[in-house]
Amino acid sequence: ESGAMIRPARMIDIYCLVEVLEDTHRRSILAGATKVDPAYAKKLLGNFIMKNGGSHEGGTLVMVATDKAGEIQAFVAGALQRVYHICDKLQADDVFLVATDAAAPRDVVRLFGEYVGWAAGNPKVYKICASHTDSVTYRKVI
């Protein structure tokens, strides 16, 4: 059951976001072969949060879903780049859409909706990418 609040990520959230990434990675098929680099993840997420809501090349979106206690259970991070890196229009890429096992499935869907809404509302965006990974097995969300 969702009692979550969806809100923009804040710099103070970075440590929690990295914990969610590490938790997700531990459940992935990559767990034995690769490791999350926490220092790099913090730097990347910090840069994303500084550009949160941006509408130009390099702009980002980072939204979190919190449970009733205010703990982050899921987040989405998207970024804008040039289509094929060389064109005059932008594409949105969902860099992360990750959740803990405790996250309400509907909140993950709501986060994805925030990403799509952010990108679709930008007249410079030509293409909205929705990645899919088989690296992590999630409960069915729809």
MARMITI-174820 format. One record per residue (C-alpha): residue number from 0; residue in three letters; chain; x, y, z. Coordinates in pm, whole numbers, plus 50000, padded with zeros to 5 digits. Each point is the difference from the previous one (the first is absolute). Layout:
# residues N
[NUM; ALA; A; [X; Y; Z]]
...
***
This chain:
# residues 142
[0; GLU; A; [50000; 50000; 50000]]
[1; SER; A; [50137; 50337; 49901]]
[2; GLY; A; [50023; 50278; 50252]]
[3; ALA; A; [50290; 50146; 49816]]
[4; MET; A; [50082; 50350; 49911]]
[5; ILE; A; [50166; 50065; 49666]]
[6; ARG; A; [50236; 50295; 50018]]
[7; PRO; A; [50315; 50142; 49841]]
[8; ALA; A; [50324; 49860; 50138]]
[9; ARG; A; [50211; 50221; 50226]]
[10; MET; A; [50375; 49997; 50054]]
[11; ILE; A; [49948; 49855; 50347]]
[12; ASP; A; [49838; 49696; 49832]]
[13; ILE; A; [50318; 49891; 49820]]
[14; TYR; A; [50106; 49747; 50266]]
[15; CYS; A; [49656; 49836; 49996]]
[16; LEU; A; [49995; 49994; 49620]]
[17; VAL; A; [50336; 49824; 49993]]
[18; GLU; A; [49868; 49746; 50253]]
[19; VAL; A; [49704; 49929; 49768]]
[20; LEU; A; [50243; 49956; 49708]]
[21; GLU; A; [50217; 49765; 50205]]
[22; ASP; A; [49695; 49801; 50111]]
[23; THR; A; [49882; 49973; 49640]]
[24; HIS; A; [50345; 49896; 49883]]
[25; ARG; A; [50019; 49725; 50265]]
[26; ARG; A; [49683; 49851; 49845]]
[27; SER; A; [50132; 50024; 49646]]
[28; ILE; A; [50173; 49749; 49776]]
[29; LEU; A; [50300; 50233; 50007]]
[30; ALA; A; [50054; 49967; 50376]]
[31; GLY; A; [50283; 49749; 49980]]
[32; ALA; A; [50172; 50162; 49705]]
[33; THR; A; [49988; 50373; 50081]]
[34; LYS; A; [49972; 50232; 50299]]
[35; VAL; A; [49829; 50334; 50047]]
[36; ASP; A; [50259; 50274; 50045]]
[37; PRO; A; [49834; 50205; 50278]]
[38; ALA; A; [50225; 50304; 49956]]
[39; TYR; A; [49925; 50016; 49628]]
[40; ALA; A; [49630; 49938; 50058]]
[41; LYS; A; [49986; 50289; 50251]]
[42; LYS; A; [50178; 50229; 49755]]
[43; LEU; A; [49770; 49901; 49712]]
[44; LEU; A; [49682; 50038; 50206]]
[45; GLY; A; [50121; 50331; 50143]]
[46; ASN; A; [50051; 50135; 49649]]
[47; PHE; A; [49656; 49873; 49900]]
[48; ILE; A; [49832; 50162; 50301]]
[49; MET; A; [50173; 50333; 49930]]
[50; LYS; A; [49844; 50001; 49651]]
[51; ASN; A; [49665; 49859; 50115]]
[52; GLY; A; [49711; 50115; 49785]]
[53; GLY; A; [50229; 50131; 49727]]
[54; SER; A; [49862; 50034; 49649]]
[55; HIS; A; [50317; 50039; 49793]]
[56; GLU; A; [50273; 49758; 49895]]
[57; GLY; A; [50143; 49855; 50321]]
[58; GLY; A; [49681; 50070; 50193]]
[59; THR; A; [49884; 49732; 50239]]
[60; LEU; A; [49710; 49882; 50210]]
[61; VAL; A; [50033; 49815; 50330]]
[62; MET; A; [49681; 49912; 50185]]
[63; VAL; A; [49961; 49778; 50306]]
[64; ALA; A; [49716; 49799; 50150]]
[65; THR; A; [49996; 49992; 50378]]
[66; ASP; A; [49801; 49774; 50229]]
[67; LYS; A; [49771; 50127; 50276]]
[68; ALA; A; [50304; 50040; 50228]]
[69; GLY; A; [50176; 50217; 49742]]
[70; GLU; A; [50258; 49734; 49903]]
[71; ILE; A; [50098; 49988; 49632]]
[72; GLN; A; [49878; 49675; 49846]]
[73; ALA; A; [50047; 50076; 49629]]
[74; PHE; A; [50129; 50262; 49764]]
[75; VAL; A; [50022; 50096; 49636]]
[76; ALA; A; [50280; 50196; 49837]]
[77; GLY; A; [49979; 50125; 49643]]
[78; ALA; A; [50233; 50204; 49784]]
[79; LEU; A; [49973; 50201; 49681]]
[80; GLN; A; [50252; 49963; 49721]]
[81; ARG; A; [50006; 50065; 49629]]
[82; VAL; A; [49835; 49736; 49783]]
[83; TYR; A; [50287; 49777; 49881]]
[84; HIS; A; [50225; 50245; 50188]]
[85; ILE; A; [50021; 50223; 49689]]
[86; CYS; A; [49650; 50113; 49903]]
[87; ASP; A; [49828; 50328; 50075]]
[88; LYS; A; [49720; 49841; 50205]]
[89; LEU; A; [50018; 49832; 50340]]
[90; GLN; A; [49919; 49655; 50127]]
[91; ALA; A; [49919; 49907; 50357]]
[92; ASP; A; [50165; 49692; 50147]]
[93; ASP; A; [49884; 49833; 50321]]
[94; VAL; A; [50336; 49937; 50160]]
[95; PHE; A; [49858; 49837; 50313]]
[96; LEU; A; [49659; 49870; 50099]]
[97; VAL; A; [50073; 49797; 50311]]
[98; ALA; A; [49809; 49889; 50305]]
[99; THR; A; [50042; 49807; 50320]]
[100; ASP; A; [49793; 49688; 50058]]
[101; ALA; A; [49788; 50208; 50239]]
[102; ALA; A; [49901; 50252; 49733]]
[103; ALA; A; [49637; 50001; 49893]]
[104; PRO; A; [49981; 49900; 49632]]
[105; ARG; A; [49761; 50285; 49921]]
[106; ASP; A; [50259; 50248; 50132]]
[107; VAL; A; [50255; 49868; 49750]]
[108; VAL; A; [49743; 50055; 49725]]
[109; ARG; A; [49934; 50351; 50134]]
[110; LEU; A; [50373; 50076; 49990]]
[111; PHE; A; [50019; 49886; 49640]]
[112; GLY; A; [49703; 50225; 49927]]
[113; GLU; A; [50188; 50295; 50149]]
[114; TYR; A; [50292; 49928; 49767]]
[115; VAL; A; [49777; 49972; 49693]]
[116; GLY; A; [49809; 50315; 50096]]
[117; TRP; A; [50322; 50197; 50048]]
[118; ALA; A; [50131; 49895; 49659]]
[119; ALA; A; [49668; 50027; 49814]]
[120; GLY; A; [49947; 50350; 50132]]
[121; ASN; A; [50322; 50121; 49838]]
[122; PRO; A; [49955; 50116; 49638]]
[123; LYS; A; [50371; 49938; 49933]]
[124; VAL; A; [49962; 49626; 50074]]
[125; TYR; A; [49949; 49791; 49688]]
[126; LYS; A; [50042; 49655; 50155]]
[127; ILE; A; [49923; 49852; 50343]]
[128; CYS; A; [50195; 49683; 50069]]
[129; ALA; A; [49871; 49734; 50236]]
[130; SER; A; [50276; 49760; 50084]]
[131; HIS; A; [49946; 49645; 50105]]
[132; THR; A; [50242; 49778; 50182]]
[133; ASP; A; [50003; 49635; 50075]]
[134; SER; A; [50270; 50058; 50261]]
[135; VAL; A; [49755; 50029; 50287]]
[136; THR; A; [49688; 49796; 50059]]
[137; TYR; A; [49714; 50208; 50140]]
[138; ARG; A; [49657; 49907; 50115]]
[139; LYS; A; [49739; 50059; 49732]]
[140; VAL; A; [49898; 50367; 50013]]
[141; ILE; A; [49707; 50010; 49759]]
***
